[in-house]
Amino acid sequence: MVTFPVDLFLVESDLTLLENRVDEFSEGLTAWQPAAKETGLRNAPMLSISGENYEDAQRQTNNLFLTNLWGDGLPVVPPDTSRVDWILEGTDLPRHEKLGKLLPRGGIVTVETVAVSLAMAGGRPEYLPVLLSVIDAVMEPEFIHSSWQATSGSTFPVVVLNGPIANEIRLNSGFGLLGPDPQRPAGASIGRALRLLLQNVGGALPGVGTMAIFGPMRYTNAVFAEDEEGLPEGWPAFATERHGFEPGTNAVSVFIATGAANIMRRGTGKETLEQEANEGLEKLVDYLQVPHIHYLRGYEEGTPGAIMMSRIVAKQLAGLGWTKEKIRNHLWKNSAISKESVERTGLKQWIEADTNPDTRDSVKLDPWPVTRKPENLILLVAGGQHPTHNFWFQGNSRRVVGRKIETPTAWSELLQQADRDLGCASDVCLI
């Protein structure tokens, strides 16, 4: 690593310092050799922590985890052997199977590594199949996770589940799906475990492995289910529409966001139904029309972002003749950014500097669409059954990656144990 003061990276800075140290770059690029000579597992010794009582031992555990930069600032559940073994009941894969490498650190992810992180996050074995599919999606080469892991932007993964598994593991698709929910705790544990993997295996420590100036805003990322029961007739589930999975397939979809906005959409009650619906869409248009350079990340095959609307809003629009395709086409066409705005905000320079020649060529368009094609825009039905708001995830995602979820042979037994531990998961049992 060759380090420099931050002044070197400011506009109109003096590059003499860089020129004087160019030999250090040459040395690193031509002569560096890795310390590790083979790809394998480091069988670290088990830690033993004792205290005057259980509470004291747990306090020492949390202090140790923070001292070694393994924690996230919230109390962790000690991932002892018995707890990790319990979590591993959620998969038929062998515990030491290698799944891939997380950057920028380059740590090797194994099935056991994933289970340890889920144990630390307070998870359960029935969450493990989902987390394994998510981390596999993250390591998809075309997803280029090394980029958003290390960026200075406030990026975070968004995970959307489809299929019956969402209800089976108590994952929220309705009221409060982005926040804490004691009746449906799966999203918080899965998202936090993912964050711990990105930090401890991938090395995304603030100011070291990740240069996120403000951070990703969330300990638990965003993990929720699409409200498939609330889809209007003819509206396909997201995993079917985006990835071609058969309806009813248990699947995860992962994309990267760099911010979020709650968008008030309802009128005062004096409008007609059609007027309120149209004005709600125009509010979304104005949010999309911001000249955001992150649109370039997913311009060709990724996504400019995701719109979430409740089943109430979706069915209102459907009743007025709005299909998903028609909504996306309307938003795509009307959110295109004027040439004057592209130039005035400096977006033009970023388009011209893009590595993709097709994206660079799009600078000639006036107005400039926020993505190459309307199909890239994600439209989800999720959230509480209320008409007041829509929600916008600003994208920073080169791809939207989908993965099927493989459950273990003992799946029904795990769900029965969850009912014994947590109580009935049926909607009729929930408050």
SVG drawing of the C-alpha trace seen along z (x, -y; Angstrom):
<svg xmlns="http://www.w3.org/2000/svg" viewBox="-63 -25 74 60">
<polyline fill="none" stroke="black" stroke-width="0.4" points="0.0,0.0 1.3,-3.4 -0.4,-6.2 -0.7,-9.9 -2.3,-12.9 -5.9,-13.5 -4.9,-16.9 -3.4,-15.0 -6.9,-13.9 -8.5,-17.3 -9.2,-19.3 -6.2,-21.2 -3.8,-19.5 -0.1,-19.4 0.8,-15.9 4.6,-16.3 4.4,-14.1 2.9,-11.3 5.5,-11.7 8.3,-11.5 7.1,-8.2 6.2,-6.4 8.8,-3.8 6.9,-2.6 3.9,-1.8 6.2,0.0 7.6,2.1 4.2,3.0 2.9,3.9 5.8,6.0 7.6,7.5 4.8,8.0 4.2,11.6 1.4,12.7 2.2,14.0 -0.1,17.0 1.1,19.6 -2.1,21.6 -5.9,21.1 -7.1,22.9 -8.6,22.7 -6.8,21.3 -7.7,23.5 -7.5,21.0 -7.6,22.2 -10.9,22.0 -11.1,19.2 -12.0,19.9 -13.6,17.1 -14.4,17.5 -15.9,15.2 -17.4,15.0 -20.8,15.9 -22.4,16.2 -23.2,12.5 -19.5,11.6 -18.3,14.1 -20.7,12.7 -19.5,9.1 -15.9,10.2 -16.9,11.8 -18.4,8.6 -15.4,6.6 -13.1,9.0 -15.0,8.9 -14.9,5.1 -11.2,5.0 -10.5,7.3 -12.9,5.4 -15.2,8.4 -18.3,6.8 -20.6,4.0 -21.2,2.0 -24.3,4.0 -24.1,6.9 -23.3,10.2 -24.4,13.6 -21.3,15.7 -20.9,18.1 -19.9,21.1 -19.7,24.6 -23.1,25.7 -24.8,22.6 -22.9,22.8 -23.7,26.6 -27.4,25.7 -27.3,23.0 -25.7,25.5 -28.8,27.7 -30.2,25.2 -28.2,26.7 -27.1,30.1 -23.8,28.6 -20.6,29.7 -19.4,27.0 -16.0,26.5 -17.2,26.2 -15.7,23.0 -18.2,20.7 -16.0,17.9 -13.9,14.9 -15.0,11.6 -13.1,8.4 -11.3,6.2 -9.7,8.3 -10.1,11.5 -11.2,13.7 -12.6,17.1 -16.2,17.7 -17.2,21.2 -20.5,22.6 -19.3,22.5 -18.2,18.8 -21.7,17.9 -23.2,19.9 -20.8,18.2 -22.0,14.7 -25.6,15.8 -25.1,17.0 -23.4,13.7 -26.4,11.9 -28.9,13.9 -30.2,15.9 -31.8,19.3 -31.1,22.3 -34.1,21.7 -32.5,18.4 -29.3,20.1 -30.5,21.2 -31.5,17.6 -28.2,16.1 -26.2,18.7 -28.1,17.7 -27.6,14.1 -23.8,14.3 -23.5,16.4 -25.3,13.7 -23.0,11.0 -20.0,12.9 -21.3,13.2 -18.4,11.8 -20.4,9.4 -21.8,7.9 -18.3,6.5 -18.8,6.3 -15.2,5.1 -16.3,1.8 -19.3,1.1 -17.6,2.6 -14.8,0.1 -16.5,-2.9 -16.8,-6.3 -20.6,-6.2 -23.2,-5.0 -24.0,-1.7 -25.8,1.2 -27.3,4.4 -31.1,4.8 -32.4,8.3 -35.9,9.2 -37.4,12.7 -40.0,14.4 -41.7,17.7 -43.4,19.5 -40.1,19.5 -40.7,15.8 -43.8,16.7 -42.2,19.9 -39.3,18.0 -41.4,15.1 -40.0,12.4 -41.9,9.2 -43.6,8.0 -46.0,5.6 -46.2,2.8 -42.7,1.8 -40.9,4.2 -37.7,2.1 -37.7,1.7 -37.6,3.9 -40.5,6.3 -40.6,8.8 -43.3,10.8 -41.1,11.2 -37.5,11.1 -35.8,12.9 -34.9,9.8 -32.9,8.1 -30.8,11.2 -30.1,12.1 -29.2,8.5 -27.0,8.1 -25.2,11.4 -24.6,10.3 -23.1,7.0 -20.8,9.0 -19.6,11.1 -18.9,8.1 -16.9,6.6 -15.1,9.6 -14.4,11.6 -14.5,8.9 -12.6,6.3 -15.2,3.5 -14.0,1.6 -14.8,-2.2 -11.8,-4.2 -9.8,-1.1 -11.6,1.5 -14.4,-0.9 -14.1,-4.6 -17.9,-5.2 -17.8,-8.8 -21.2,-8.6 -21.6,-4.8 -24.5,-2.6 -26.9,-3.9 -28.0,-0.4 -26.7,2.3 -29.0,4.8 -29.1,3.7 -32.6,4.2 -34.0,7.7 -37.7,8.1 -40.3,10.1 -42.4,9.0 -46.1,9.0 -47.0,11.7 -50.5,12.1 -51.1,8.4 -50.1,8.4 -52.8,7.2 -54.0,9.8 -51.5,10.1 -48.6,8.6 -45.8,11.3 -43.7,11.7 -40.3,9.9 -38.1,13.1 -40.2,14.4 -40.2,11.1 -36.5,10.3 -34.8,13.7 -37.3,16.0 -37.8,18.2 -41.0,20.3 -43.9,18.7 -43.7,20.0 -39.9,20.5 -38.0,19.7 -35.5,17.1 -33.5,14.0 -32.8,11.0 -30.0,8.7 -29.2,5.2 -27.2,2.3 -28.7,-1.0 -27.0,-4.2 -29.9,-5.9 -33.6,-5.8 -36.6,-8.1 -40.1,-7.9 -42.3,-9.7 -45.6,-11.1 -48.1,-10.3 -51.6,-11.0 -53.6,-14.1 -55.9,-16.0 -59.0,-14.1 -60.4,-16.6 -58.9,-15.0 -60.5,-12.4 -59.1,-8.8 -57.4,-9.2 -55.9,-12.6 -54.5,-11.3 -52.9,-8.3 -51.4,-10.4 -50.0,-13.0 -48.5,-10.1 -46.6,-8.9 -45.4,-12.4 -44.0,-12.7 -42.0,-9.6 -40.9,-11.1 -39.4,-14.1 -37.4,-11.9 -36.0,-9.8 -35.1,-12.9 -32.3,-14.0 -29.0,-14.0 -27.3,-11.2 -24.0,-9.8 -24.9,-6.4 -27.3,-5.9 -24.3,-5.1 -23.4,-2.0 -26.4,0.0 -27.1,-1.9 -26.9,1.0 -27.9,4.2 -28.3,3.2 -30.8,0.9 -31.3,-2.8 -33.2,-1.9 -36.3,-0.3 -39.8,-1.7 -41.9,-0.1 -45.6,-0.6 -48.2,1.0 -50.8,3.4 -53.4,0.7 -51.6,-1.7 -50.8,1.1 -54.4,2.3 -55.6,-1.3 -53.3,-1.8 -54.2,1.6 -57.9,0.7 -57.2,-2.4 -55.5,-0.3 -51.9,-0.7 -49.8,2.5 -46.3,2.8 -45.0,2.3 -47.0,-0.8 -45.9,-2.3 -42.3,-1.6 -42.5,-3.1 -44.2,-6.2 -41.6,-6.7 -38.7,-6.0 -39.9,-8.4 -40.8,-11.3 -37.8,-11.1 -35.3,-11.6 -33.0,-14.5 -32.6,-17.6 -29.4,-18.2 -29.1,-21.5 -29.3,-19.8 -26.8,-17.1 -24.3,-19.8 -25.0,-22.1 -24.5,-19.5 -21.4,-17.9 -23.1,-14.7 -21.9,-15.0 -18.3,-14.5 -19.1,-11.3 -21.1,-9.9 -18.2,-10.7 -15.7,-9.0 -17.7,-5.8 -15.9,-2.6 -18.8,-1.3 -18.8,-2.8 -22.6,-2.5 -23.1,-4.4 -20.6,-7.1 -22.5,-7.4 -25.7,-8.1 -24.4,-11.6 -25.8,-12.6 -29.4,-11.9 -31.5,-14.8 -33.2,-14.3 -30.9,-11.7 -32.8,-8.6 -31.8,-7.5 -31.3,-3.9 -30.8,-2.3 -34.3,-0.6 -37.4,-0.9 -37.1,2.8 -34.1,2.0 -36.3,0.0 -37.4,2.2 -41.1,2.1 -42.0,4.0 -45.3,4.5 -44.5,4.5 -45.3,2.5 -48.3,2.0 -51.8,1.8 -52.1,-1.9 -52.2,-4.4 -50.2,-7.3 -46.6,-6.7 -44.3,-5.1 -40.7,-4.3 -37.6,-4.8 -34.3,-3.0 -31.6,-5.0 -29.6,-2.4 -25.9,-2.0 -26.0,1.5 -24.3,3.0 -26.5,6.0 -29.6,7.4 -28.6,10.9 -31.1,13.7 -30.5,17.0 -32.8,19.9 -32.9,21.0 -32.1,24.6 -33.7,25.9 -32.3,28.9 -33.9,32.2 -34.9,31.5 -36.8,28.3 -40.2,29.2 -38.6,30.1 -36.8,26.8 -40.1,24.9 -41.9,27.0 -39.1,26.1 -39.5,22.4 -43.2,22.7 -42.3,24.2 -39.7,21.6 -41.4,18.5 -45.1,19.3 -47.5,19.7 -46.3,18.0 -49.7,17.9 -51.3,14.5 -54.3,15.5 -51.9,15.8 -50.2,12.4 -51.3,9.2"/>
</svg>
